Amino acid sequence: MATIDRKELFNKVWEPDDIVEFIWIMSKYNASRREDIEELIRTPSIWSLIYQYMTRVNELLKKF
């Protein structure tokens, strides 16, 4: 499995919907570990973007 370089990944400006979709893709295709996604969404920059979508994010995390 290839590792994701966070700096490279976030060089573009992400919209909240993009982040939720990214989490969906990672979970659907088992492309990362649940712990990696949880660590990602704990960061203040991501949390501030997706906090209003946490119900959906939690649903996705349950499917991991």
mmCIF file of the N, C-alpha and C atoms, coordinates in Angstrom:
data_MODEL
# 
_entry.id   MODEL 
# 
loop_
_atom_site.group_PDB 
_atom_site.id 
_atom_site.type_symbol 
_atom_site.label_atom_id 
_atom_site.label_alt_id 
_atom_site.label_comp_id 
_atom_site.label_asym_id 
_atom_site.label_entity_id 
_atom_site.label_seq_id 
_atom_site.pdbx_PDB_ins_code 
_atom_site.Cartn_x 
_atom_site.Cartn_y 
_atom_site.Cartn_z 
_atom_site.occupancy 
_atom_site.B_iso_or_equiv 
_atom_site.pdbx_formal_charge 
_atom_site.auth_seq_id 
_atom_site.auth_comp_id 
_atom_site.auth_asym_id 
_atom_site.auth_atom_id 
_atom_site.pdbx_PDB_model_num 
ATOM 1   N N  . MET A 1 1  ? 0.852   -1.175 0.000  1.00 0.00 ? 1  MET A N  1 
ATOM 2   C CA . MET A 1 1  ? 0.000   0.000  0.000  1.00 0.00 ? 1  MET A CA 1 
ATOM 3   C C  . MET A 1 1  ? 0.899   1.240  0.000  1.00 0.00 ? 1  MET A C  1 
ATOM 4   N N  . ALA A 1 2  ? 0.590   2.156  -0.859 1.00 0.00 ? 2  ALA A N  1 
ATOM 5   C CA . ALA A 1 2  ? 1.358   3.391  -0.948 1.00 0.00 ? 2  ALA A CA 1 
ATOM 6   C C  . ALA A 1 2  ? 1.011   4.302  0.221  1.00 0.00 ? 2  ALA A C  1 
ATOM 7   N N  . THR A 1 3  ? 2.002   5.007  0.697  1.00 0.00 ? 3  THR A N  1 
ATOM 8   C CA . THR A 1 3  ? 1.741   5.958  1.774  1.00 0.00 ? 3  THR A CA 1 
ATOM 9   C C  . THR A 1 3  ? 1.347   7.302  1.175  1.00 0.00 ? 3  THR A C  1 
ATOM 10  N N  . ILE A 1 4  ? 0.598   8.044  1.931  1.00 0.00 ? 4  ILE A N  1 
ATOM 11  C CA . ILE A 1 4  ? 0.123   9.344  1.482  1.00 0.00 ? 4  ILE A CA 1 
ATOM 12  C C  . ILE A 1 4  ? 0.954   10.423 2.163  1.00 0.00 ? 4  ILE A C  1 
ATOM 13  N N  . ASP A 1 5  ? 1.546   11.291 1.371  1.00 0.00 ? 5  ASP A N  1 
ATOM 14  C CA . ASP A 1 5  ? 2.275   12.426 1.903  1.00 0.00 ? 5  ASP A CA 1 
ATOM 15  C C  . ASP A 1 5  ? 1.268   13.544 2.151  1.00 0.00 ? 5  ASP A C  1 
ATOM 16  N N  . ARG A 1 6  ? 1.026   13.855 3.409  1.00 0.00 ? 6  ARG A N  1 
ATOM 17  C CA . ARG A 1 6  ? -0.005  14.843 3.756  1.00 0.00 ? 6  ARG A CA 1 
ATOM 18  C C  . ARG A 1 6  ? 0.231   16.197 3.104  1.00 0.00 ? 6  ARG A C  1 
ATOM 19  N N  . LYS A 1 7  ? 1.475   16.648 3.094  1.00 0.00 ? 7  LYS A N  1 
ATOM 20  C CA . LYS A 1 7  ? 1.748   17.965 2.516  1.00 0.00 ? 7  LYS A CA 1 
ATOM 21  C C  . LYS A 1 7  ? 1.385   17.979 1.036  1.00 0.00 ? 7  LYS A C  1 
ATOM 22  N N  . GLU A 1 8  ? 1.742   16.931 0.333  1.00 0.00 ? 8  GLU A N  1 
ATOM 23  C CA . GLU A 1 8  ? 1.412   16.855 -1.090 1.00 0.00 ? 8  GLU A CA 1 
ATOM 24  C C  . GLU A 1 8  ? -0.099  16.769 -1.296 1.00 0.00 ? 8  GLU A C  1 
ATOM 25  N N  . LEU A 1 9  ? -0.748  16.000 -0.466 1.00 0.00 ? 9  LEU A N  1 
ATOM 26  C CA . LEU A 1 9  ? -2.190  15.804 -0.575 1.00 0.00 ? 9  LEU A CA 1 
ATOM 27  C C  . LEU A 1 9  ? -2.954  17.099 -0.357 1.00 0.00 ? 9  LEU A C  1 
ATOM 28  N N  . PHE A 1 10 ? -2.476  17.929 0.537  1.00 0.00 ? 10 PHE A N  1 
ATOM 29  C CA . PHE A 1 10 ? -3.215  19.138 0.890  1.00 0.00 ? 10 PHE A CA 1 
ATOM 30  C C  . PHE A 1 10 ? -2.633  20.404 0.275  1.00 0.00 ? 10 PHE A C  1 
ATOM 31  N N  . ASN A 1 11 ? -1.841  20.251 -0.775 1.00 0.00 ? 11 ASN A N  1 
ATOM 32  C CA . ASN A 1 11 ? -1.386  21.435 -1.492 1.00 0.00 ? 11 ASN A CA 1 
ATOM 33  C C  . ASN A 1 11 ? -2.540  22.130 -2.189 1.00 0.00 ? 11 ASN A C  1 
ATOM 34  N N  . LYS A 1 12 ? -3.555  21.381 -2.531 1.00 0.00 ? 12 LYS A N  1 
ATOM 35  C CA . LYS A 1 12 ? -4.735  22.008 -3.136 1.00 0.00 ? 12 LYS A CA 1 
ATOM 36  C C  . LYS A 1 12 ? -5.689  22.435 -2.032 1.00 0.00 ? 12 LYS A C  1 
ATOM 37  N N  . VAL A 1 13 ? -6.557  23.356 -2.347 1.00 0.00 ? 13 VAL A N  1 
ATOM 38  C CA . VAL A 1 13 ? -7.554  23.797 -1.376 1.00 0.00 ? 13 VAL A CA 1 
ATOM 39  C C  . VAL A 1 13 ? -8.709  22.810 -1.412 1.00 0.00 ? 13 VAL A C  1 
ATOM 40  N N  . TRP A 1 14 ? -8.992  22.222 -0.265 1.00 0.00 ? 14 TRP A N  1 
ATOM 41  C CA . TRP A 1 14 ? -10.047 21.219 -0.168 1.00 0.00 ? 14 TRP A CA 1 
ATOM 42  C C  . TRP A 1 14 ? -11.304 21.851 0.401  1.00 0.00 ? 14 TRP A C  1 
ATOM 43  N N  . GLU A 1 15 ? -12.402 21.487 -0.187 1.00 0.00 ? 15 GLU A N  1 
ATOM 44  C CA . GLU A 1 15 ? -13.710 21.871 0.327  1.00 0.00 ? 15 GLU A CA 1 
ATOM 45  C C  . GLU A 1 15 ? -14.178 20.767 1.278  1.00 0.00 ? 15 GLU A C  1 
ATOM 46  N N  . PRO A 1 16 ? -15.049 21.081 2.208  1.00 0.00 ? 16 PRO A N  1 
ATOM 47  C CA . PRO A 1 16 ? -15.542 20.051 3.123  1.00 0.00 ? 16 PRO A CA 1 
ATOM 48  C C  . PRO A 1 16 ? -16.106 18.825 2.406  1.00 0.00 ? 16 PRO A C  1 
ATOM 49  N N  . ASP A 1 17 ? -16.845 19.039 1.335  1.00 0.00 ? 17 ASP A N  1 
ATOM 50  C CA . ASP A 1 17 ? -17.393 17.911 0.579  1.00 0.00 ? 17 ASP A CA 1 
ATOM 51  C C  . ASP A 1 17 ? -16.291 17.029 0.004  1.00 0.00 ? 17 ASP A C  1 
ATOM 52  N N  . ASP A 1 18 ? -15.182 17.638 -0.414 1.00 0.00 ? 18 ASP A N  1 
ATOM 53  C CA . ASP A 1 18 ? -14.055 16.871 -0.941 1.00 0.00 ? 18 ASP A CA 1 
ATOM 54  C C  . ASP A 1 18 ? -13.482 15.946 0.128  1.00 0.00 ? 18 ASP A C  1 
ATOM 55  N N  . ILE A 1 19 ? -13.377 16.460 1.336  1.00 0.00 ? 19 ILE A N  1 
ATOM 56  C CA . ILE A 1 19 ? -12.798 15.669 2.424  1.00 0.00 ? 19 ILE A CA 1 
ATOM 57  C C  . ILE A 1 19 ? -13.710 14.509 2.779  1.00 0.00 ? 19 ILE A C  1 
ATOM 58  N N  . VAL A 1 20 ? -15.000 14.756 2.845  1.00 0.00 ? 20 VAL A N  1 
ATOM 59  C CA . VAL A 1 20 ? -15.946 13.675 3.149  1.00 0.00 ? 20 VAL A CA 1 
ATOM 60  C C  . VAL A 1 20 ? -15.909 12.628 2.037  1.00 0.00 ? 20 VAL A C  1 
ATOM 61  N N  . GLU A 1 21 ? -15.839 13.071 0.808  1.00 0.00 ? 21 GLU A N  1 
ATOM 62  C CA . GLU A 1 21 ? -15.743 12.127 -0.308 1.00 0.00 ? 21 GLU A CA 1 
ATOM 63  C C  . GLU A 1 21 ? -14.445 11.323 -0.234 1.00 0.00 ? 21 GLU A C  1 
ATOM 64  N N  . PHE A 1 22 ? -13.361 11.972 0.127  1.00 0.00 ? 22 PHE A N  1 
ATOM 65  C CA . PHE A 1 22 ? -12.077 11.276 0.296  1.00 0.00 ? 22 PHE A CA 1 
ATOM 66  C C  . PHE A 1 22 ? -12.205 10.185 1.352  1.00 0.00 ? 22 PHE A C  1 
ATOM 67  N N  . ILE A 1 23 ? -12.844 10.503 2.460  1.00 0.00 ? 23 ILE A N  1 
ATOM 68  C CA . ILE A 1 23 ? -13.045 9.508  3.522  1.00 0.00 ? 23 ILE A CA 1 
ATOM 69  C C  . ILE A 1 23 ? -13.908 8.357  3.006  1.00 0.00 ? 23 ILE A C  1 
ATOM 70  N N  . TRP A 1 24 ? -14.946 8.689  2.242  1.00 0.00 ? 24 TRP A N  1 
ATOM 71  C CA . TRP A 1 24 ? -15.802 7.656  1.654  1.00 0.00 ? 24 TRP A CA 1 
ATOM 72  C C  . TRP A 1 24 ? -15.006 6.735  0.736  1.00 0.00 ? 24 TRP A C  1 
ATOM 73  N N  . ILE A 1 25 ? -14.179 7.306  -0.130 1.00 0.00 ? 25 ILE A N  1 
ATOM 74  C CA . ILE A 1 25 ? -13.366 6.505  -1.056 1.00 0.00 ? 25 ILE A CA 1 
ATOM 75  C C  . ILE A 1 25 ? -12.410 5.607  -0.290 1.00 0.00 ? 25 ILE A C  1 
ATOM 76  N N  . MET A 1 26 ? -11.762 6.180  0.715  1.00 0.00 ? 26 MET A N  1 
ATOM 77  C CA . MET A 1 26 ? -10.813 5.386  1.496  1.00 0.00 ? 26 MET A CA 1 
ATOM 78  C C  . MET A 1 26 ? -11.511 4.208  2.181  1.00 0.00 ? 26 MET A C  1 
ATOM 79  N N  . SER A 1 27 ? -12.714 4.450  2.688  1.00 0.00 ? 27 SER A N  1 
ATOM 80  C CA . SER A 1 27 ? -13.426 3.366  3.373  1.00 0.00 ? 27 SER A CA 1 
ATOM 81  C C  . SER A 1 27 ? -13.993 2.352  2.385  1.00 0.00 ? 27 SER A C  1 
ATOM 82  N N  . LYS A 1 28 ? -14.573 2.821  1.308  1.00 0.00 ? 28 LYS A N  1 
ATOM 83  C CA . LYS A 1 28 ? -15.201 1.918  0.329  1.00 0.00 ? 28 LYS A CA 1 
ATOM 84  C C  . LYS A 1 28 ? -14.179 0.966  -0.277 1.00 0.00 ? 28 LYS A C  1 
ATOM 85  N N  . TYR A 1 29 ? -13.025 1.466  -0.620 1.00 0.00 ? 29 TYR A N  1 
ATOM 86  C CA . TYR A 1 29 ? -12.012 0.659  -1.296 1.00 0.00 ? 29 TYR A CA 1 
ATOM 87  C C  . TYR A 1 29 ? -10.930 0.137  -0.356 1.00 0.00 ? 29 TYR A C  1 
ATOM 88  N N  . ASN A 1 30 ? -11.187 0.284  0.956  1.00 0.00 ? 30 ASN A N  1 
ATOM 89  C CA . ASN A 1 30 ? -10.230 -0.198 1.947  1.00 0.00 ? 30 ASN A CA 1 
ATOM 90  C C  . ASN A 1 30 ? -8.815  0.291  1.620  1.00 0.00 ? 30 ASN A C  1 
ATOM 91  N N  . ALA A 1 31 ? -8.732  1.563  1.287  1.00 0.00 ? 31 ALA A N  1 
ATOM 92  C CA . ALA A 1 31 ? -7.484  2.152  0.811  1.00 0.00 ? 31 ALA A CA 1 
ATOM 93  C C  . ALA A 1 31 ? -6.620  2.728  1.930  1.00 0.00 ? 31 ALA A C  1 
ATOM 94  N N  . SER A 1 32 ? -7.109  2.669  3.141  1.00 0.00 ? 32 SER A N  1 
ATOM 95  C CA . SER A 1 32 ? -6.314  3.112  4.282  1.00 0.00 ? 32 SER A CA 1 
ATOM 96  C C  . SER A 1 32 ? -6.840  2.418  5.527  1.00 0.00 ? 32 SER A C  1 
ATOM 97  N N  . ARG A 1 33 ? -6.115  2.596  6.583  1.00 0.00 ? 33 ARG A N  1 
ATOM 98  C CA . ARG A 1 33 ? -6.591  2.056  7.860  1.00 0.00 ? 33 ARG A CA 1 
ATOM 99  C C  . ARG A 1 33 ? -7.522  3.072  8.500  1.00 0.00 ? 33 ARG A C  1 
ATOM 100 N N  . ARG A 1 34 ? -8.470  2.578  9.251  1.00 0.00 ? 34 ARG A N  1 
ATOM 101 C CA . ARG A 1 34 ? -9.399  3.467  9.960  1.00 0.00 ? 34 ARG A CA 1 
ATOM 102 C C  . ARG A 1 34 ? -8.623  4.428  10.860 1.00 0.00 ? 34 ARG A C  1 
ATOM 103 N N  . GLU A 1 35 ? -7.594  3.941  11.500 1.00 0.00 ? 35 GLU A N  1 
ATOM 104 C CA . GLU A 1 35 ? -6.789  4.769  12.404 1.00 0.00 ? 35 GLU A CA 1 
ATOM 105 C C  . GLU A 1 35 ? -6.160  5.950  11.676 1.00 0.00 ? 35 GLU A C  1 
ATOM 106 N N  . ASP A 1 36 ? -5.767  5.728  10.418 1.00 0.00 ? 36 ASP A N  1 
ATOM 107 C CA . ASP A 1 36 ? -5.169  6.816  9.636  1.00 0.00 ? 36 ASP A CA 1 
ATOM 108 C C  . ASP A 1 36 ? -6.186  7.923  9.376  1.00 0.00 ? 36 ASP A C  1 
ATOM 109 N N  . ILE A 1 37 ? -7.410  7.523  9.045  1.00 0.00 ? 37 ILE A N  1 
ATOM 110 C CA . ILE A 1 37 ? -8.458  8.515  8.794  1.00 0.00 ? 37 ILE A CA 1 
ATOM 111 C C  . ILE A 1 37 ? -8.813  9.240  10.091 1.00 0.00 ? 37 ILE A C  1 
ATOM 112 N N  . GLU A 1 38 ? -8.897  8.498  11.182 1.00 0.00 ? 38 GLU A N  1 
ATOM 113 C CA . GLU A 1 38 ? -9.197  9.135  12.469 1.00 0.00 ? 38 GLU A CA 1 
ATOM 114 C C  . GLU A 1 38 ? -8.120  10.139 12.846 1.00 0.00 ? 38 GLU A C  1 
ATOM 115 N N  . GLU A 1 39 ? -6.876  9.785  12.590 1.00 0.00 ? 39 GLU A N  1 
ATOM 116 C CA . GLU A 1 39 ? -5.780  10.712 12.874 1.00 0.00 ? 39 GLU A CA 1 
ATOM 117 C C  . GLU A 1 39 ? -5.884  11.957 11.992 1.00 0.00 ? 39 GLU A C  1 
ATOM 118 N N  . LEU A 1 40 ? -6.232  11.755 10.747 1.00 0.00 ? 40 LEU A N  1 
ATOM 119 C CA . LEU A 1 40 ? -6.376  12.875 9.821  1.00 0.00 ? 40 LEU A CA 1 
ATOM 120 C C  . LEU A 1 40 ? -7.475  13.836 10.264 1.00 0.00 ? 40 LEU A C  1 
ATOM 121 N N  . ILE A 1 41 ? -8.621  13.303 10.652 1.00 0.00 ? 41 ILE A N  1 
ATOM 122 C CA . ILE A 1 41 ? -9.733  14.190 10.995 1.00 0.00 ? 41 ILE A CA 1 
ATOM 123 C C  . ILE A 1 41 ? -9.583  14.819 12.376 1.00 0.00 ? 41 ILE A C  1 
ATOM 124 N N  . ARG A 1 42 ? -8.636  14.344 13.164 1.00 0.00 ? 42 ARG A N  1 
ATOM 125 C CA . ARG A 1 42 ? -8.370  14.982 14.462 1.00 0.00 ? 42 ARG A CA 1 
ATOM 126 C C  . ARG A 1 42 ? -7.561  16.265 14.324 1.00 0.00 ? 42 ARG A C  1 
ATOM 127 N N  . THR A 1 43 ? -6.938  16.455 13.172 1.00 0.00 ? 43 THR A N  1 
ATOM 128 C CA . THR A 1 43 ? -6.130  17.666 13.008 1.00 0.00 ? 43 THR A CA 1 
ATOM 129 C C  . THR A 1 43 ? -7.043  18.883 12.974 1.00 0.00 ? 43 THR A C  1 
ATOM 130 N N  . PRO A 1 44 ? -6.628  19.973 13.591 1.00 0.00 ? 44 PRO A N  1 
ATOM 131 C CA . PRO A 1 44 ? -7.485  21.170 13.656 1.00 0.00 ? 44 PRO A CA 1 
ATOM 132 C C  . PRO A 1 44 ? -7.914  21.697 12.291 1.00 0.00 ? 44 PRO A C  1 
ATOM 133 N N  . SER A 1 45 ? -7.026  21.638 11.315 1.00 0.00 ? 45 SER A N  1 
ATOM 134 C CA . SER A 1 45 ? -7.384  22.179 10.001 1.00 0.00 ? 45 SER A CA 1 
ATOM 135 C C  . SER A 1 45 ? -8.485  21.369 9.327  1.00 0.00 ? 45 SER A C  1 
ATOM 136 N N  . ILE A 1 46 ? -8.443  20.067 9.454  1.00 0.00 ? 46 ILE A N  1 
ATOM 137 C CA . ILE A 1 46 ? -9.489  19.223 8.865  1.00 0.00 ? 46 ILE A CA 1 
ATOM 138 C C  . ILE A 1 46 ? -10.757 19.306 9.697  1.00 0.00 ? 46 ILE A C  1 
ATOM 139 N N  . TRP A 1 47 ? -10.611 19.235 10.999 1.00 0.00 ? 47 TRP A N  1 
ATOM 140 C CA . TRP A 1 47 ? -11.785 19.293 11.878 1.00 0.00 ? 47 TRP A CA 1 
ATOM 141 C C  . TRP A 1 47 ? -12.602 20.557 11.618 1.00 0.00 ? 47 TRP A C  1 
ATOM 142 N N  . SER A 1 48 ? -11.929 21.676 11.439 1.00 0.00 ? 48 SER A N  1 
ATOM 143 C CA . SER A 1 48 ? -12.651 22.931 11.229 1.00 0.00 ? 48 SER A CA 1 
ATOM 144 C C  . SER A 1 48 ? -13.453 22.919 9.929  1.00 0.00 ? 48 SER A C  1 
ATOM 145 N N  . LEU A 1 49 ? -13.028 22.127 8.976  1.00 0.00 ? 49 LEU A N  1 
ATOM 146 C CA . LEU A 1 49 ? -13.743 22.045 7.705  1.00 0.00 ? 49 LEU A CA 1 
ATOM 147 C C  . LEU A 1 49 ? -14.916 21.074 7.732  1.00 0.00 ? 49 LEU A C  1 
ATOM 148 N N  . ILE A 1 50 ? -14.788 19.998 8.504  1.00 0.00 ? 50 ILE A N  1 
ATOM 149 C CA . ILE A 1 50 ? -15.799 18.932 8.391  1.00 0.00 ? 50 ILE A CA 1 
ATOM 150 C C  . ILE A 1 50 ? -16.677 18.756 9.620  1.00 0.00 ? 50 ILE A C  1 
ATOM 151 N N  . TYR A 1 51 ? -16.530 19.595 10.623 1.00 0.00 ? 51 TYR A N  1 
ATOM 152 C CA . TYR A 1 51 ? -17.295 19.361 11.851 1.00 0.00 ? 51 TYR A CA 1 
ATOM 153 C C  . TYR A 1 51 ? -18.796 19.308 11.591 1.00 0.00 ? 51 TYR A C  1 
ATOM 154 N N  . GLN A 1 52 ? -19.302 20.070 10.623 1.00 0.00 ? 52 GLN A N  1 
ATOM 155 C CA . GLN A 1 52 ? -20.736 20.045 10.340 1.00 0.00 ? 52 GLN A CA 1 
ATOM 156 C C  . GLN A 1 52 ? -21.163 18.759 9.629  1.00 0.00 ? 52 GLN A C  1 
ATOM 157 N N  . TYR A 1 53 ? -20.217 17.975 9.165  1.00 0.00 ? 53 TYR A N  1 
ATOM 158 C CA . TYR A 1 53 ? -20.504 16.717 8.481  1.00 0.00 ? 53 TYR A CA 1 
ATOM 159 C C  . TYR A 1 53 ? -20.169 15.491 9.336  1.00 0.00 ? 53 TYR A C  1 
ATOM 160 N N  . MET A 1 54 ? -19.962 15.689 10.618 1.00 0.00 ? 54 MET A N  1 
ATOM 161 C CA . MET A 1 54 ? -19.475 14.585 11.447 1.00 0.00 ? 54 MET A CA 1 
ATOM 162 C C  . MET A 1 54 ? -20.446 13.412 11.539 1.00 0.00 ? 54 MET A C  1 
ATOM 163 N N  . THR A 1 55 ? -21.727 13.644 11.400 1.00 0.00 ? 55 THR A N  1 
ATOM 164 C CA . THR A 1 55 ? -22.675 12.531 11.399 1.00 0.00 ? 55 THR A CA 1 
ATOM 165 C C  . THR A 1 55 ? -22.355 11.592 10.244 1.00 0.00 ? 55 THR A C  1 
ATOM 166 N N  . ARG A 1 56 ? -22.170 12.156 9.069  1.00 0.00 ? 56 ARG A N  1 
ATOM 167 C CA . ARG A 1 56 ? -21.827 11.345 7.889  1.00 0.00 ? 56 ARG A CA 1 
ATOM 168 C C  . ARG A 1 56 ? -20.450 10.711 8.033  1.00 0.00 ? 56 ARG A C  1 
ATOM 169 N N  . VAL A 1 57 ? -19.492 11.448 8.520  1.00 0.00 ? 57 VAL A N  1 
ATOM 170 C CA . VAL A 1 57 ? -18.139 10.917 8.691  1.00 0.00 ? 57 VAL A CA 1 
ATOM 171 C C  . VAL A 1 57 ? -18.170 9.742  9.665  1.00 0.00 ? 57 VAL A C  1 
ATOM 172 N N  . ASN A 1 58 ? -18.902 9.877  10.751 1.00 0.00 ? 58 ASN A N  1 
ATOM 173 C CA . ASN A 1 58 ? -19.007 8.771  11.711 1.00 0.00 ? 58 ASN A CA 1 
ATOM 174 C C  . ASN A 1 58 ? -19.660 7.540  11.099 1.00 0.00 ? 58 ASN A C  1 
ATOM 175 N N  . GLU A 1 59 ? -20.648 7.743  10.235 1.00 0.00 ? 59 GLU A N  1 
ATOM 176 C CA . GLU A 1 59 ? -21.261 6.614  9.523  1.00 0.00 ? 59 GLU A CA 1 
ATOM 177 C C  . GLU A 1 59 ? -20.219 5.911  8.655  1.00 0.00 ? 59 GLU A C  1 
ATOM 178 N N  . LEU A 1 60 ? -19.401 6.683  7.976  1.00 0.00 ? 60 LEU A N  1 
ATOM 179 C CA . LEU A 1 60 ? -18.374 6.098  7.132  1.00 0.00 ? 60 LEU A CA 1 
ATOM 180 C C  . LEU A 1 60 ? -17.333 5.348  7.952  1.00 0.00 ? 60 LEU A C  1 
ATOM 181 N N  . LEU A 1 61 ? -16.971 5.915  9.095  1.00 0.00 ? 61 LEU A N  1 
ATOM 182 C CA . LEU A 1 61 ? -15.970 5.261  9.939  1.00 0.00 ? 61 LEU A CA 1 
ATOM 183 C C  . LEU A 1 61 ? -16.475 3.942  10.500 1.00 0.00 ? 61 LEU A C  1 
ATOM 184 N N  . LYS A 1 62 ? -17.763 3.838  10.749 1.00 0.00 ? 62 LYS A N  1 
ATOM 185 C CA . LYS A 1 62 ? -18.324 2.584  11.244 1.00 0.00 ? 62 LYS A CA 1 
ATOM 186 C C  . LYS A 1 62 ? -18.208 1.463  10.225 1.00 0.00 ? 62 LYS A C  1 
ATOM 187 N N  . LYS A 1 63 ? -18.161 1.816  8.950  1.00 0.00 ? 63 LYS A N  1 
ATOM 188 C CA . LYS A 1 63 ? -18.078 0.812  7.878  1.00 0.00 ? 63 LYS A CA 1 
ATOM 189 C C  . LYS A 1 63 ? -16.667 0.294  7.654  1.00 0.00 ? 63 LYS A C  1 
ATOM 190 N N  . PHE A 1 64 ? -15.681 0.921  8.247  1.00 0.00 ? 64 PHE A N  1 
ATOM 191 C CA . PHE A 1 64 ? -14.292 0.449  8.089  1.00 0.00 ? 64 PHE A CA 1 
ATOM 192 C C  . PHE A 1 64 ? -14.144 -0.912 8.683  1.00 0.00 ? 64 PHE A C  1 
# 
